[in-house]
Amino acid sequence: MRSSRLLSILLLLQTRRQLTARELADELEVSLRTIYRDVEALAAAGVPVYADQGRAGGYRLVEGYRTRLTGLTEQEAAALFLVGMPGPAAALGMTAETSAAELKLLAALAPDQRDRAGRLKNRFHLDLPAWYQDAENSPHLSAVADAVLHDRRIRVLYRRWEAPREVERVLEPHGLVLKNGAWYVVAATAGGMRTYRVASILELTPTDEVFDRSPDFDLAGFWQERLADFDHTRFTAEAVVRVSARMAARMHDVSFPTLVKAVAAAEPAEDGSVVVTIPIESVGNAAASLCRFGNALEVLEPPELRAELANLARTVLDLYES
């Protein structure tokens, strides 16, 4: 147990450069006294660790010191292979780097661990795009990724939904996100932090201008907030619908997340039907989405949505009866 903790301290200092005793104690969930003893043990074993004094001080390794000892367990090695994403790596132009890293990891493993890693590669595969759609073609993705890695500004011609459709922007790309086969770049602009679909970048000009990245920026946290804001702004109204017993019984086959969630939480009536309230973006959007369920779903409210569905049904009927 202690040897594992000593290795953790060594690797933490190697990757994070400097940590206080309190930060190490919190990270490893031990007492300060334990950290003091462990650091003394590392120093006694010949590891060049020292302490900077003062408010901004902490434990550090001598500049340039690196250990080749990884201490990977079989489960940790397996986890590294499971998170490998050859598709996204290729899209980012990092196929060679991924292959090289994989070879180095294999070389560091014991024979039985290498065998297990090989089995994992052949038995688990990550396919990111959703059904019924292909991954987007993003010809400027590798250039955006390079700018993200090197903190360099890019000038882009971007196609958006609202007029004017094509706009020029100077972006400070902070990160890339892959969602359902589509890449998005999170970038700082004159108007604040924004999200841009990489496939909608029509032209891209790299620059040599380096920007200062905020040390407090959290890509994952920003993205989750962005998703929450998106749902909050896109749902502008609600609809009350009655789902037939036949449809309620096969909700696991329905691709309509808000409806599925609402039905799962509702109590069915005696005939098996379910009445639920769901958020909608607009009357027109809701009508186009709900009409595919036919008579298995009836809109009860609002009246304008019922009218829009009736009008849509008449339009289709007129088309085929003529």
N, C-alpha and C positions, 0 to 999 in steps of 0.2 A: 504493500500500500504506500509506504513512504517513498520507495524508489520511483513509483509511478508519479507521485506528487513532485519529487525533485525534477523529474524529466519535464513535467508540465510547467514548472517555474522556468526552467531553462528555455523551453520552446516559446513561452509567453514573452520572455525578455528578448528573445531573438527576433520575434515577429513584431513586437510593439515598441521596441527600443528602450522604453523607460516606464516603469510602474512603481507606484508607492507600495509600501508594505500593506496598507489598508486595501488598495486595489487588488493586490495578489490574494489577500485573505478573503475578500469578497468573491473573487473569481473562483477560488478553490474551496470556499466554504469551510475555512478553518480559522483558528484564532491568530492574532498578531504574534503571540509568543511562538506558535508553530512555524510561522513564516520566518521569524528571526533565526530559529534553530536550523531551518532548512537552508537558508541562505548561507549560514556559517558552514554547514555541511558541504554545500557546493564549492565554496571557496577553499575548504580544506582538501577537497578532491581535485583541486587544480583548475577549476572553472574560473576564468577572470571576471568575476562579478564584483562590482563596487557600488558604493552609495554616494549619490550627490546630496549634499546638505542643503538646508533652506526650504522655503515654502514651495518652490518649484522643483524640489529634488525628488529622488527616488532611486531605485536600484537599476543599474545598467550593466551591460556587458561591454568589455573593451572593444572599441571600434574595430570592425573587420573580423571579429571572432564569429565563427559559424560552427555548428556541430552537424555532422552527417548522421547522427543517431536520431532515428524517427520514433522507434518504439511502437510501430503500428501493430495493433492487434489484428486478428483475422477479421473480426467484425468491422473494424475501422477501414481496413483495406477494401473489404466488400462494399462499404458505403461509398468510397471514392469512385469505384467503378460504376455503381448504380447511378451516380449523379452525372456521369459522362453524357454529353449531348452531341453526337457527331453531326447531326443536321444543323443545329444552330451554330456550331463551331465552324462548319464549312461556309455557312452564310456570312459569318463574320470574317472569313478569310484566315481562319486559324486552324485549318486541318493539320498542317505540318506540326504546329506547336502542340496540338492535342495528341497526335500520334507519338511525338517525342516524349511528352510528359507520361504517357501511358507506358512506354518502354522503360523509362526510368523508374516508374513505380513498380513495374513487374520485376525489374532487376533487384529492387530493394526487398522483395518478398521472399519468404521461405518457399521451397518447392510445393508444399501442400497448399500454401496460400495462393501461389500462382495458378494451381489447378482449379481452385475454387473461383478465382477471378475469371478464368476462362469460361467456367460454367455459367457464371452470372452474365457475362457478355452475350452468351448464346441463348439465354433463357429470359432476358428482360429487354424490352425495347420501348423507347419513348417516341410516340408519334403525336406531335403537338397540334396540327390543324384539326378543326372539328370535322365531323362528317358532312358530306355534301358540299365541301368547299376545299379549294387548293390553297397551299401556302402562297402568300403574296410575292410578286416579283418586285424586289427592292434593289435596283441596280446601284444605288448610292450607299448601301448599307455598310460596306467595308470602309468607305471614306468617313462615314459618320462614326463608326466604331474607333477608327484611328484618332479622330478628333476627341472622342470621349476619353481615350486612354492618355492622350498627351495634353489635355486641357487647352485645346486650340479652338479659336472661333472659326465658324464656317458661314459663308454667305450662300443663301439658297433662294431658288424660285419655287414657291410652294403653291399647290392647288388646294383650295379649300371649298367648303360648301356654299358659303355666302358670297355675295358680290362685294368687291371685285373678286372673281374666282382665283386669279393668279396674283400673288403678292411676293415681294422681295423681303427677306428677313435676314438679320445677322443673329446667329444663335451661339450661345455658349453651352455646348452639350454636356450635361452632367451625368447622363446615364441612358442605357437602352433597356427596354422591356419587351419581352416576347409574349404575346397573348393570342391564343387561338390561331397561330400561324401568321400573325401580323406583328411587325416590329414598330415600336414607338420610341421616339427620342424625347427625353425630358431635358429641356433647355431653358436657361435664363435668357430673357430678352429685356428690352427697354421697358416693357409693360409688366415684368415679373416672370415667375416660373411658369412655363407653358409646356404642353404635350403636343407633339407633331407626329403624324403617321409617316414613316420613312418612305413608304411606297408612293406617297403623294408629293415627294420632293422631285421636281422636274429637272432642276439643274442645281449643281453644287460646286462651289468654288472654295477650296481649302485656303487657309491663310496661315501666316506665321505668328499671328497675334495670340499670345498666351493670356488666358484669363485666370483670375484668382477664384478657386473653388472654395465655397463656404465649408469650413471644417465640420459644421453641424448638419450638413445636408444628409438626409437619410432617404435613399432611393426607394426602398421597400415601403417605408412609412409614407412618403409622398404619394406613391402609387395607390396605396390603400385609401388615402384621403381623397385622391382624385376619383376613384371608383365610387366612393360614397357620395361625393358631390355630384357626380354624373347621374347617379340614380335619383338623387334628390331633385335635380333640376329637370330631368326628362319626364318624370311622372308628374303631370299637372292636374290630374283629376282621378276619379274612381268610378268603377262600374260594378253593379250588383248583377251577378249571373247565377242561373240555375244549371247545374251540371247533372245530366241524366245518370241514373243508376248504372247503365251500361258503360258510360264513359268514366264514371267515378271508379269503377272496378278495374279499369286499365290505365290509370293515371301514370303508371310507371313507364308507359310507352309514349306519353305526351311530351312534346318538346315545347314547353311554355312554363318556365321556372316559377313565375309569380302565381300562376294558376295552380300548379302542382303543390306548391307550398301551402296555399290557402285551403285547398281541398283536404290535404293531409291533416290540417289542424281543426277541421270543422266536423260537427256531428251530423251524420246523414239523417234524412227524414225517414218515415216509416216505409216509403216506397224505394228507399235507397238513393234518392237524388240528394244533391247537396247545394245549398245556397251560400255563396261566398261573395266577399267584396275584394276586388283586385285593383291595383293602381294601373292607370293607362296614361299614355303619352298625349294622345289627342283623340277626338272622335274618329277622324279619318284613319289614323293608324290602327286604332282598336278594331274598327270594322274590318279592315283588311286582314288583321291577324285572327279575329274570331270567326270569320265567315267559313273558314276551312273546317270547322267542327260541325257544320250543318245543323240538323235538328237535335244533335246531342247536347247542345249548349244554347240556352235562351238568355238573352240580355233582359233584365227586368228594369234596370235604371242605368243611365239617365234616358229620358225619352228621345233626345236627339241621336243617341247611339242606336236605339231601336229603329228610328227613322232612316238612318244612314245604312244600316244593314238591310232594311226592306228595299231601299232604293238600289243598293248594290245587287240584291237578288233579282229585282226586276230587270236591271240592265243586262245581267247574264242571261236571264230567261228570254228577253227580247232578241238577244244576239243569236241564240240557238234556235228559237222558234221561227225566226225569219229565214 
